[in-house]
Structure formats: structure tokens, C-alpha cells
Amino acid sequence: MKLIKKQMAFAEQLLSQRITHNVTLEKTNALIDWQVIEKELNKYYKKGQYTSGRPAYSGLLLFKMLLLGIWNDLSDRDLEYITRVRTDYWIFLGLSLEMPVPYHSVLI
């Protein structure tokens, strides 16, 4: 998953004033070379093979969600919910407001 610098949506600009920063997650994102991990994941996670249905999620996004779940001892359902409401999780995962959060059933 490549993070592309883009213009923030209006709602994201408003939220940026209220975002809490999680120093641990920010340091983790900075220390780990996610491109190397994504390249390795892509060897095993083949997305986009079907033309119907929802678009597939990035393997790196799902991997990072699973890490958050493990690190915080969260069930898949709790992880889905918390990812929807915690802006520091959005930032760590590289999500924006218009991007959907994967359902808990995708993480199994």
C-alpha cells in the first residue's frame, strides 16, 4: 500500500485539529520499512483476481490491522470498531475518511 500525498478532504481538515497522536504508532511507522513487508506479503496475498464484488483490501493494511489487534489484545470485532473511531489507528494504517475499514470477518 503506497501512501500518496493528496489534498485533505474538508472533514479531514476539521478532524486534524482534534487528532490525538500516538507516539508509539508514529515511531513504529517510521522505523519499519513497510515496503519490504508489503513486497513479501504480495507474494502470498493475491488481490484483485475477481471483477465482481468489493475491491480487495491491501495485504499490508490487513497485516497492520492484525498487528494492532495483537499488540492491544483485541478481538477482530473490537479491532474493527476501534479502527473506525480512533484517528491514531487511521494514521497508522494509512486510511482516510473516505476509505472503508475492513470488516472483522475479513481478518479471520
N, C-alpha and C positions, 0 to 999 in steps of 0.2 A: 504494500500500500504506500504509494508516494504521497507525501503531503504537499499539496500545491498551494502556494500563497495566492489568495484570492481576496477580493473585496468582501468585507464582512457584511452580512445581512443587517438590516436595521435593528432587528431584535437582538442579534448578537452584540451589536454595539451597546445597546442598553444593558444587556447582561454583563458585559465586560466590566462594568462598574461594580458589580456585585459578586464577581467570581472570587472564590476562595482559592488560594494557591496551596497546593500540596507539594511541599519542597521535596519530599521523598520521591514522589512520582516524577517530578520535573528532573531531578538528578538521575533517576533511573532511565528516563527517556534520553537524556543527554549522554549517559555513559555507555549504553548498549548500542551497537551498530545493528539496527533493526533490518537494514537491507540485506545483511548476510543471513539473518534468520529467515527473512521473507523468501530469499532465494532457495534456501533449504526446504522451507515449507512447501513452496511451489512444486517441488519435485514429487510430492506426495498428495497435495491437495489440488485437484484439477477442478477449476471453476469455469463456468460458462459453457458447459458442454451441451446444455439444453436451450432451446429457443423459446420454450413456453415457461410460464411460472415467473416467480420473483427473481430478480437478479441475484446472483450468488454473492455472499459476503467475502471479503478478503480473508485469506487464511491467516494473515498477520493480525487482523482485527480480532478474529476468534481466539487466536493464541493469546493475545494480550488480555482479552476478557477472562480467559481461563486462569491466567496468572493472577489477575485481580481477585478472582474467586478463591484461589488457593491461599494467597497472601492474607486475605481478610476473613477466611473461613466462612465463605458464603455459599449457600445452595445456588443452583442455577437460577431458580425463580427469584431469590433475593438479589442475585447479581444483575439480572435483567432490570428489576425495579430500581436498584441503586444507580445503575448506569443511566437510567432515564432521568434521574433527579440530581445527580452530583456532577457539577460542572468540571471539577478536577478530574473525574473519570473521563468525561468527554475529551478533555485536552489530552490526557494520556493516550487515549485510544485514537485520537485524530479525527473525532467526529465533529460535525457541525449540527446546527439545529435542524437543517433540512434532511440530514442523513438518518435513516431508520436505525434503531437499536435492535440487534438480533434478539429474537425470542429465546426464552430459556430452553426450548426444545431443540434449538439448533446447536446448543453447546454440548449436548449429550454425546 
